[in-house]
């Protein structure tokens, strides 16, 4: 029996502004730096900061501890609509064979 593969579709993309709705950074807004669809995670600018021990290299001969943005689950962030500036759910509309993301609050295209 063949196993079905889960299709990972994220409602946020790189460059989107999102608001954190759960976790230690609840209420903060930031820009999505990258998405990881395999694990349904996103990396948001200046959100979920973690400390990482860096080994000395030629580029960084000192080494030491640096701060990086750790990924957080996509369900913990909500897209902020560029038009109405509100955190919103994402709908989809198909026009001319293309799929567009739509704000559920103001019904305007996000892309």
DOSEFI-623342 format. One record per residue: residue number from 1; residue in one letter; x, y, z of N, C-alpha, C, O in turn. Coordinates in steps of 0.001 Angstrom, whole numbers, plus 524288, in hexadecimal, padded with zeros to 5 digits. Each point is the difference from the previous one (the first is absolute). Example, Ala and Ser with C-alpha at 12.3 -4.5 7.8 and 13.67 -1.06 7.14 Angstrom:
2
+-----+---+-------+-------+-------+-------+-------+-------+-------+-------+-------+-------+-------+-------+
!   k ! r !  n_xx !  n_yy !  n_zz ! ca_xx ! ca_yy ! ca_zz !  c_xx !  c_yy !  c_zz !  o_xx !  o_yy !  o_zz !
+-----+---+-------+-------+-------+-------+-------+-------+-------+-------+-------+-------+-------+-------+
!   1 ! A ! 83386 ! 7E9C6 ! 81E78 ! 7FC86 ! 804A6 ! 80000 ! 80384 ! 804B0 ! 80000 ! 8040C ! 7FFED ! 80299 !
!   2 ! S ! 7FA96 ! 8042D ! 7FA97 ! 80334 ! 804A6 ! 8003C ! 7FCFE ! 80442 ! 802DA ! 801FD ! 80454 ! 800A9 !
+-----+---+-------+-------+-------+-------+-------+-------+-------+-------+-------+-------+-------+-------+
# end
This chain:
111
+-----+---+-------+-------+-------+-------+-------+-------+-------+-------+-------+-------+-------+-------+
!   k ! r !  n_xx !  n_yy !  n_zz ! ca_xx ! ca_yy ! ca_zz !  c_xx !  c_yy !  c_zz !  o_xx !  o_yy !  o_zz !
+-----+---+-------+-------+-------+-------+-------+-------+-------+-------+-------+-------+-------+-------+
!   1 ! X ! 80345 ! 7FB5C ! 80000 ! 7FCBB ! 804A4 ! 80000 ! 8036D ! 804DE ! 80000 ! 8037B ! 80096 ! 80345 !
!   2 ! X ! 7FB7F ! 802D3 ! 7F914 ! 80320 ! 804BF ! 7FF82 ! 7FE50 ! 803F7 ! 80417 ! 7FB60 ! 80080 ! 80136 !
!   3 ! X ! 8086C ! 80249 ! 800E2 ! 7FEC0 ! 80400 ! 803E3 ! 7FF35 ! 80536 ! 7FD43 ! 802A4 ! 8013E ! 7FC2E !
!   4 ! X ! 7F9BA ! 801B7 ! 805D3 ! 7FF0B ! 8052B ! 7FDD2 ! 803DF ! 803D8 ! 80259 ! 80123 ! 7FFD8 ! 804AB !
!   5 ! X ! 800D7 ! 80393 ! 7F80E ! 8038E ! 80408 ! 801F6 ! 7FCCB ! 804CE ! 8015C ! 7FC5A ! 8016F ! 7FD36 !
!   6 ! X ! 8050E ! 800FC ! 8070E ! 7FD42 ! 804AE ! 801BE ! 801E0 ! 8049F ! 7FCC0 ! 804B3 ! 800D3 ! 7FF65 !
!   7 ! X ! 7F7A8 ! 80225 ! 7FE8D ! 80154 ! 8048C ! 7FCDD ! 8006C ! 804B5 ! 80395 ! 7FC23 ! 801A8 ! 80256 !
!   8 ! X ! 80887 ! 8007C ! 7FE18 ! 800EA ! 80462 ! 8038B ! 7FF3F ! 80528 ! 7FD23 ! 8033D ! 80182 ! 7FCC7 !
!   9 ! X ! 7F889 ! 8012A ! 80463 ! 7FEE4 ! 80506 ! 7FDA0 ! 7FFCC ! 8040D ! 8045E ! 7FCDC ! 7FF99 ! 8039E !
!  10 ! X ! 80685 ! 80449 ! 7FBF9 ! 80020 ! 80428 ! 803E3 ! 7FD25 ! 804C3 ! 7FDD8 ! 80057 ! 80125 ! 7FB58 !
!  11 ! X ! 7FCE0 ! 80199 ! 80805 ! 7FD39 ! 804B1 ! 7FE68 ! 80373 ! 804D6 ! 80018 ! 7FE5F ! 8042D ! 7FE45 !
!  12 ! X ! 80660 ! 7FB4B ! 803BD ! 803A1 ! 8046A ! 80019 ! 80499 ! 7FECD ! 7FC73 ! 80170 ! 7FB7A ! 7FF3C !
!  13 ! X ! 800D3 ! 8089C ! 7FEA3 ! 80476 ! 7FF7B ! 7FC78 ! 80467 ! 80385 ! 801D2 ! 7FF47 ! 80357 ! 80362 !
!  14 ! X ! 8054B ! 7FBDD ! 7FA52 ! 8047F ! 80341 ! 80130 ! 7FEB9 ! 805AE ! 7FEAC ! 7FE04 ! 80127 ! 7FBC7 !
!  15 ! X ! 80324 ! 80259 ! 807D8 ! 7FF02 ! 8058F ! 7FF2B ! 7FAE3 ! 801ED ! 80249 ! 7FF33 ! 804BA ! 80066 !
!  16 ! X ! 7FD4B ! 7F7BB ! 80120 ! 7FB0C ! 80190 ! 8025D ! 800E3 ! 80222 ! 8057D ! 803B1 ! 7FE70 ! 802A8 !
!  17 ! X ! 7F8F6 ! 80516 ! 7FF05 ! 80003 ! 801D9 ! 80568 ! 7FC26 ! 7FCA5 ! 80301 ! 7FB89 ! 7FF53 ! 7FE59 !
!  18 ! X ! 80635 ! 7FE8F ! 8061A ! 7FCAB ! 7FC9D ! 80326 ! 7FFEC ! 801E4 ! 805A1 ! 80387 ! 802C4 ! 801BD !
!  19 ! X ! 7F85F ! 7FBB1 ! 80119 ! 7FF85 ! 8012F ! 80587 ! 7FFF7 ! 7FAD7 ! 802F1 ! 7FD46 ! 7FC5A ! 7FE76 !
!  20 ! X ! 805BA ! 8034F ! 805C1 ! 8003E ! 7FB40 ! 80326 ! 7FB2C ! 7FFD6 ! 8037D ! 7FED2 ! 803CC ! 802B5 !
!  21 ! X ! 7FE58 ! 7F7C1 ! 7FD3B ! 7FB2F ! 7FF91 ! 80309 ! 80086 ! 7FC2A ! 80488 ! 7FC72 ! 7FFA3 ! 80339 !
!  22 ! X ! 807DD ! 7FD83 ! 7FD1C ! 800EE ! 7FC59 ! 80450 ! 805C6 ! 80001 ! 8015A ! 80351 ! 80106 ! 7FCAC !
!  23 ! X ! 7FDDD ! 7FDD1 ! 80841 ! 80569 ! 7FF51 ! 80191 ! 80239 ! 804A3 ! 802EB ! 7FD34 ! 803A4 ! 8016D !
!  24 ! X ! 807EA ! 7FC26 ! 7FF70 ! 80290 ! 803F0 ! 80342 ! 80032 ! 80560 ! 7FD6B ! 8006D ! 803F4 ! 802B4 !
!  25 ! X ! 7FF44 ! 7FC3B ! 7F812 ! 80023 ! 804F6 ! 7FD35 ! 7FA8F ! 801AD ! 7FE33 ! 7FF76 ! 802B1 ! 7FC0E !
!  26 ! X ! 7FC89 ! 7FBB7 ! 806D5 ! 7FA90 ! 8011F ! 7FEA3 ! 7FF19 ! 805DA ! 7FF48 ! 80175 ! 8031E ! 8035B !
!  27 ! X ! 7FC1A ! 7FE63 ! 7F833 ! 7FEC4 ! 80578 ! 7FEF3 ! 80402 ! 802D5 ! 7FCBB ! 7FEDE ! 80441 ! 7FE0F !
!  28 ! X ! 805C2 ! 7F99A ! 8013E ! 80411 ! 802A1 ! 7FCF8 ! 7FF29 ! 7FF13 ! 7FA2F ! 7FDDA ! 7FC03 ! 7FE64 !
!  29 ! X ! 803E6 ! 807C7 ! 7FE7B ! 7FFA9 ! 7FF8A ! 7FA57 ! 80574 ! 7FFE2 ! 7FDAF ! 803A8 ! 80241 ! 80228 !
!  30 ! X ! 7FCDA ! 7FB13 ! 7F965 ! 804FD ! 7FFBD ! 7FD50 ! 7FF56 ! 7FE05 ! 7FA7B ! 7FBC4 ! 7FE57 ! 7FE71 !
!  31 ! X ! 8087E ! 801DA ! 7FE9A ! 7FFFF ! 7FE55 ! 7FA8D ! 801F2 ! 7FA5E ! 7FFA8 ! 803AE ! 7FE86 ! 802B8 !
!  32 ! X ! 7F9D9 ! 7FE58 ! 7F9F1 ! 8019B ! 7FA8A ! 7FF4D ! 8050C ! 7FFF2 ! 7FCDA ! 8002F ! 801F3 ! 7FB9C !
!  33 ! X ! 803EF ! 7FBCA ! 806B1 ! 8050D ! 7FFA5 ! 7FD61 ! 8004E ! 7FB2E ! 7FC8F ! 8023A ! 80025 ! 7FBBE !
!  34 ! X ! 7FB79 ! 7FB84 ! 8062C ! 7FFEE ! 7FB39 ! 7FCD4 ! 7FBD4 ! 7FC58 ! 8020C ! 7FE81 ! 8003B ! 80491 !
!  35 ! X ! 7FFA1 ! 7FC5C ! 7F7F6 ! 7FC14 ! 7FC1C ! 8017B ! 80257 ! 7FA94 ! 7FF5B ! 80351 ! 7FF1C ! 7FCA2 !
!  36 ! X ! 7FAE6 ! 7FD46 ! 806A8 ! 801BC ! 7FA8D ! 7FFC5 ! 7FB14 ! 7FCA5 ! 7FF7B ! 7FDEC ! 7FE32 ! 803F1 !
!  37 ! X ! 8002C ! 800EF ! 7F741 ! 7FB03 ! 7FD4E ! 7FF47 ! 7FFFD ! 7FA5B ! 801EA ! 7FBE7 ! 7FE09 ! 80192 !
!  38 ! X ! 80894 ! 7FF4D ! 7FE57 ! 80040 ! 7FA87 ! 801A3 ! 7FE48 ! 7FF54 ! 805A7 ! 7FD4F ! 7FC3D ! 8014F !
!  39 ! X ! 80441 ! 80769 ! 80207 ! 7FEA4 ! 7FFAE ! 8058E ! 7FBF8 ! 80422 ! 80190 ! 7FEF2 ! 800B2 ! 804A4 !
!  40 ! X ! 7FEC8 ! 80210 ! 7F784 ! 7FC0E ! 80404 ! 800DE ! 801E2 ! 80433 ! 803CB ! 7FD34 ! 8016F ! 803A3 !
!  41 ! X ! 80782 ! 80083 ! 7FB83 ! 80246 ! 803EF ! 8036E ! 8019E ! 804CB ! 7FCE8 ! 800EB ! 7FFBA ! 7FB4A !
!  42 ! X ! 7FF6C ! 804AC ! 80770 ! 801BC ! 804E4 ! 7FDA5 ! 80409 ! 80291 ! 80390 ! 7FFDB ! 7FF62 ! 804C4 !
!  43 ! X ! 803BA ! 8037E ! 7F8D6 ! 803DD ! 80307 ! 802EA ! 7FE7F ! 805BA ! 7FF55 ! 7FFB8 ! 801FB ! 7FBA0 !
!  44 ! X ! 7FF4F ! 800B0 ! 808CF ! 7FE2F ! 80564 ! 7FFEB ! 8043F ! 80382 ! 80243 ! 80289 ! 7FEAD ! 803DF !
!  45 ! X ! 7FE2F ! 805D6 ! 7F99E ! 8040A ! 803B6 ! 80185 ! 7FF2C ! 801F7 ! 80594 ! 7FBCB ! 801ED ! 8014F !
!  46 ! X ! 80839 ! 7FD95 ! 801F6 ! 80019 ! 801DD ! 8056F ! 7FBEA ! 7FD6B ! 80384 ! 7FE75 ! 8023F ! 803F6 !
!  47 ! X ! 7FFC8 ! 7F90C ! 7FA9C ! 7FC3B ! 7FD0F ! 80324 ! 8025B ! 7FAB2 ! 80149 ! 802BB ! 7FDB2 ! 7FCC8 !
!  48 ! X ! 7FC34 ! 80059 ! 807F9 ! 801DE ! 7FAE2 ! 801BE ! 805FA ! 7FFB3 ! 7FFCB ! 80238 ! 7FC6C ! 7FDAD !
!  49 ! X ! 80047 ! 80755 ! 804C0 ! 805BC ! 80053 ! 8000D ! 80238 ! 7FBC2 ! 8038A ! 7FE47 ! 7FF51 ! 80470 !
!  50 ! X ! 80594 ! 7FDDB ! 7F985 ! 802A2 ! 7FBDE ! 802F3 ! 805DA ! 80116 ! 7FFFB ! 8020D ! 8025F ! 7FC5B !
!  51 ! X ! 80098 ! 7FBE3 ! 807B3 ! 805AF ! 8008E ! 80054 ! 80288 ! 7FB24 ! 7FDAE ! 7FE38 ! 7FB9F ! 800E3 !
!  52 ! X ! 805F4 ! 80534 ! 7FC24 ! 802BA ! 7FB9A ! 7FD93 ! 805D8 ! 800A8 ! 800D9 ! 8022D ! 80431 ! 7FF15 !
!  53 ! X ! 80056 ! 7F79F ! 802AF ! 805A3 ! 8001E ! 800C7 ! 802A7 ! 7FF37 ! 7FAB7 ! 7FF14 ! 7FC1B ! 7FD56 !
!  54 ! X ! 80440 ! 807AA ! 8012E ! 80299 ! 7FFC6 ! 7FAEF ! 805BA ! 7FE8F ! 800C4 ! 802C2 ! 8025E ! 80326 !
!  55 ! X ! 7FEF5 ! 7F9C3 ! 7F9F6 ! 80572 ! 7FE4F ! 80022 ! 8034F ! 803E7 ! 7FCE9 ! 7FE2D ! 8020B ! 7FC0C !
!  56 ! X ! 8069A ! 7FF07 ! 805A3 ! 80353 ! 803A3 ! 7FD0D ! 8010C ! 7FDFF ! 7FA72 ! 80143 ! 7FB6D ! 7FF39 !
!  57 ! X ! 7FE30 ! 8080E ! 7FCF7 ! 80121 ! 7FEC6 ! 7FA8B ! 8035A ! 80458 ! 7FDC5 ! 80139 ! 803C4 ! 802BC !
!  58 ! X ! 8004C ! 7FBC0 ! 7F842 ! 80310 ! 8042B ! 7FD95 ! 7FCC1 ! 804FF ! 7FF88 ! 8020B ! 8044E ! 800A4 !
!  59 ! X ! 7F8F0 ! 7FB1B ! 7FE40 ! 7FC9E ! 80498 ! 7FF88 ! 7FEFD ! 80280 ! 8054C ! 7FF8F ! 804C6 ! 80065 !
!  60 ! X ! 80011 ! 7F7FC ! 803B7 ! 7FF03 ! 801E9 ! 80546 ! 80414 ! 7FD96 ! 803A9 ! 7FED7 ! 7FC31 ! 802B2 !
!  61 ! X ! 805E7 ! 805F8 ! 7FD6F ! 8042D ! 7FD8C ! 80312 ! 7FF0D ! 80013 ! 805E4 ! 80239 ! 7FCD5 ! 802DB !
!  62 ! X ! 7FA80 ! 806C2 ! 7FEF6 ! 7FEF9 ! 80060 ! 80594 ! 7FC62 ! 7FBA1 ! 801E5 ! 800A4 ! 7FE03 ! 80454 !
!  63 ! X ! 7FB85 ! 8007F ! 7F862 ! 7FC1B ! 7FC26 ! 801C5 ! 7FC4A ! 8029F ! 803CB ! 7FEEB ! 804A9 ! 7FF87 !
!  64 ! X ! 7FF1D ! 7F85B ! 8043F ! 7FCA8 ! 80241 ! 80405 ! 7FA52 ! 7FE9F ! 7FF50 ! 7FEA5 ! 7FC71 ! 7FD11 !
!  65 ! X ! 7FE05 ! 8066C ! 805AE ! 7FA66 ! 7FEF6 ! 7FFF0 ! 7FD54 ! 80439 ! 7FCC8 ! 800D0 ! 804A9 ! 800E0 !
!  66 ! X ! 7FBF4 ! 7F9A3 ! 7FB5A ! 7FD2A ! 803C0 ! 7FCBA ! 7FA29 ! 7FEFE ! 8006D ! 7FE57 ! 7FBC0 ! 80186 !
!  67 ! X ! 7FE92 ! 8082D ! 7FD1F ! 7FA51 ! 7FF8C ! 8001A ! 7FE04 ! 7FF14 ! 7FA78 ! 80190 ! 802B8 ! 7FC5C !
!  68 ! X ! 7FAF6 ! 7F968 ! 80304 ! 7FDB5 ! 7FEE0 ! 7FAEE ! 7FA16 ! 7FF93 ! 80096 ! 7FE04 ! 7FF1A ! 8044A !
!  69 ! X ! 7FF2F ! 8018C ! 7F761 ! 7FA5B ! 7FF3D ! 7FFFF ! 7FEE4 ! 7FA34 ! 7FF39 ! 80193 ! 7FDBA ! 7FC11 !
!  70 ! X ! 7FBBC ! 7FFE3 ! 807A6 ! 7FE9B ! 7FA81 ! 7FF97 ! 7FAB4 ! 7FF90 ! 7FD47 ! 7FCBF ! 80381 ! 8007B !
!  71 ! X ! 8025D ! 7F831 ! 7FCA4 ! 7FAEA ! 7FF5B ! 7FD69 ! 7FBA3 ! 7FF2F ! 803EF ! 800D7 ! 7FDC7 ! 8042E !
!  72 ! X ! 7FA7A ! 80409 ! 7FA74 ! 7FB6B ! 7FED5 ! 8032F ! 7FBB7 ! 7FDF0 ! 7FC77 ! 8000C ! 800FA ! 7FB4A !
!  73 ! X ! 7FC40 ! 7FC2E ! 806F4 ! 7FBFF ! 7FD64 ! 7FCE9 ! 7FC7F ! 80403 ! 7FD59 ! 7FEB7 ! 80409 ! 80247 !
!  74 ! X ! 7FFC1 ! 7FAD3 ! 7F8EB ! 7FCE8 ! 803A9 ! 7FCE3 ! 7FAA5 ! 8010E ! 8025E ! 7FDA4 ! 8040C ! 7FEE9 !
!  75 ! X ! 80068 ! 7F85B ! 80455 ! 7FAE9 ! 800D6 ! 80271 ! 8003C ! 80410 ! 80458 ! 7FBEF ! 801CE ! 801D3 !
!  76 ! X ! 808C2 ! 7FFA7 ! 7FFD9 ! 8009E ! 803DC ! 80427 ! 8008A ! 80590 ! 7FDF8 ! 800A2 ! 803A8 ! 80310 !
!  77 ! X ! 7FF21 ! 7FD02 ! 7F7CE ! 80044 ! 80538 ! 7FDB6 ! 7FB3C ! 800E6 ! 7FC98 ! 7FDA7 ! 7FC51 ! 7FDFB !
!  78 ! X ! 800ED ! 808BB ! 80165 ! 7FB88 ! 8016C ! 7FCD1 ! 801AC ! 8044E ! 7FC48 ! 80295 ! 803BC ! 80195 !
!  79 ! X ! 7FBF6 ! 7FBC1 ! 7F986 ! 80172 ! 803CA ! 7FC05 ! 7FD6A ! 80544 ! 80116 ! 7FB68 ! 8003D ! 80164 !
!  80 ! X ! 8079B ! 803FF ! 7FDF7 ! 7FDE7 ! 80549 ! 80089 ! 7FEE3 ! 801FA ! 7FA7F ! 80381 ! 80039 ! 7FCB7 !
!  81 ! X ! 7F7A1 ! 80135 ! 8024C ! 7FE4D ! 801D6 ! 7FAD4 ! 802AF ! 8052E ! 7FEC1 ! 7FFF5 ! 80388 ! 80343 !
!  82 ! X ! 80264 ! 7FD07 ! 7F814 ! 80296 ! 804EC ! 7FE9C ! 7FC31 ! 80493 ! 7FF5A ! 80181 ! 80481 ! 800C4 !
!  83 ! X ! 7F98A ! 7FA61 ! 7FDD1 ! 7FC3D ! 80433 ! 7FF29 ! 7FD86 ! 801DA ! 8051E ! 80026 ! 804A6 ! 80137 !
!  84 ! X ! 7FD8B ! 7F7AC ! 801D5 ! 7FD23 ! 8019A ! 804B8 ! 80358 ! 7FFCB ! 804F5 ! 7FE26 ! 80168 ! 80435 !
!  85 ! X ! 806B9 ! 7FCDF ! 7FB56 ! 803C9 ! 7FFDE ! 8045F ! 7FE0E ! 7FCDF ! 804AF ! 8017D ! 80120 ! 8046E !
!  86 ! X ! 7FB2A ! 7FAEC ! 7FAA2 ! 7FDD6 ! 7FCBA ! 8042A ! 801F7 ! 7FA67 ! 7FF5E ! 800B4 ! 7FE33 ! 7FB98 !
!  87 ! X ! 80031 ! 7FF05 ! 808B9 ! 80130 ! 7FA6E ! 7FF8D ! 7FB2A ! 7FD3B ! 7FDEA ! 7FBAE ! 800DB ! 801EF !
!  88 ! X ! 80507 ! 7FBDB ! 7FA2C ! 7FB82 ! 7FDAE ! 7FD69 ! 80113 ! 7FA6B ! 7FE55 ! 8047C ! 7FE5E ! 7FF64 !
!  89 ! X ! 7F74A ! 7FEC4 ! 7FFE6 ! 8006F ! 7FAD8 ! 7FD9B ! 80084 ! 800C9 ! 7FA1D ! 7FECC ! 80431 ! 7FDF8 !
!  90 ! X ! 802FB ! 7F7CD ! 7FF57 ! 80105 ! 80072 ! 7FA6D ! 7FC1B ! 7FCB1 ! 7FCFA ! 7FF50 ! 7FB5F ! 80119 !
!  91 ! X ! 7FE26 ! 80711 ! 7FB14 ! 7FC9A ! 7FD26 ! 7FC75 ! 802A6 ! 7FF9D ! 7FAB8 ! 80416 ! 80263 ! 7FF23 !
!  92 ! X ! 7F9A4 ! 7FAA6 ! 7FD5B ! 8023D ! 7FF67 ! 7FAC7 ! 7FBCE ! 800F8 ! 7FBEF ! 7FB7D ! 7FE7E ! 800B4 !
!  93 ! X ! 80608 ! 8040C ! 7FB05 ! 7FC7E ! 80110 ! 7FBAC ! 802E7 ! 7FEA5 ! 7FAFD ! 80495 ! 80155 ! 7FF68 !
!  94 ! X ! 7F8C6 ! 7FC0A ! 7FD00 ! 8026C ! 7FE9B ! 7FB03 ! 7FDDB ! 8039A ! 7FBCB ! 7FB4B ! 8002D ! 7FF0A !
!  95 ! X ! 80843 ! 802B4 ! 7FE74 ! 7FEA2 ! 8037D ! 7FBB3 ! 803AA ! 7FEF6 ! 7FB7B ! 804C2 ! 7FFF2 ! 800B0 !
!  96 ! X ! 7F917 ! 7FF3C ! 7FABB ! 8030E ! 7FEFB ! 7FB41 ! 803C9 ! 7FB77 ! 800B1 ! 80454 ! 80018 ! 7FDE8 !
!  97 ! X ! 7FA0B ! 7FBEE ! 80507 ! 8034B ! 7FB60 ! 800C6 ! 80456 ! 800C8 ! 803FD ! 8032F ! 7FC7C ! 800C9 !
!  98 ! X ! 7FD04 ! 80809 ! 801BD ! 803FC ! 80102 ! 80401 ! 7FD65 ! 8005A ! 8054B ! 7FBA8 ! 801FF ! 8007D !
!  99 ! X ! 80709 ! 7FC0C ! 8037C ! 7FDF6 ! 7FFFD ! 8054E ! 8022F ! 804BD ! 802E7 ! 804BD ! 800C7 ! 80039 !
! 100 ! X ! 7F7C0 ! 8025E ! 801FF ! 8018D ! 804AE ! 802D9 ! 7FE80 ! 7FF6B ! 805BC ! 7FBEF ! 7FDC7 ! 80149 !
! 101 ! X ! 80774 ! 80446 ! 8022B ! 7FEA7 ! 80029 ! 8058C ! 7FCA1 ! 804CF ! 80100 ! 800F4 ! 80430 ! 7FDD8 !
! 102 ! X ! 7FB0C ! 7FB21 ! 80580 ! 7FC3C ! 80426 ! 80103 ! 7FF6D ! 800C0 ! 805E1 ! 7FFCF ! 7FC32 ! 802EF !
! 103 ! X ! 7FFEB ! 808BB ! 7FECD ! 7FEFB ! 80151 ! 80577 ! 7FA61 ! 7FEB2 ! 80144 ! 7FC76 ! 80189 ! 7FD21 !
! 104 ! X ! 802A3 ! 7FBA2 ! 80729 ! 7FAB8 ! 7FE88 ! 80183 ! 7FD04 ! 80491 ! 80269 ! 7FB36 ! 7FFC5 ! 80067 !
! 105 ! X ! 80789 ! 80467 ! 80139 ! 7FD60 ! 8046A ! 80278 ! 7FE45 ! 80412 ! 7FC0C ! 7FB80 ! 801B3 ! 80015 !
! 106 ! X ! 8081B ! 7FFEB ! 7FC5F ! 7FEB1 ! 8041D ! 7FC40 ! 7FEFD ! 7FDEA ! 7FA84 ! 7FE8D ! 80305 ! 7FC8C !
! 107 ! X ! 8022B ! 7F7EC ! 8028D ! 7FF03 ! 7FD66 ! 7FB08 ! 80365 ! 8020B ! 7FB85 ! 7FE8F ! 7FF65 ! 7FB74 !
! 108 ! X ! 805F3 ! 80309 ! 805C0 ! 8038F ! 801DC ! 7FBF7 ! 8047D ! 7FC30 ! 7FF4B ! 80157 ! 7FD16 ! 80395 !
! 109 ! X ! 800FC ! 802F2 ! 7F7C2 ! 80463 ! 7FC81 ! 7FED7 ! 804BC ! 80172 ! 80356 ! 80123 ! 80499 ! 800D6 !
! 110 ! X ! 80195 ! 7F767 ! 8010A ! 804BB ! 800D7 ! 80318 ! 804B9 ! 80075 ! 7FC5F ! 80394 ! 8030B ! 80108 !
! 111 ! X ! 7FC6B ! 7F9E8 ! 7FAB0 ! 80460 ! 8003D ! 7FC4B ! 7FEAE ! 803A6 ! 7FB93 ! 8032B ! 800BF ! 7FC76 !
+-----+---+-------+-------+-------+-------+-------+-------+-------+-------+-------+-------+-------+-------+
# end
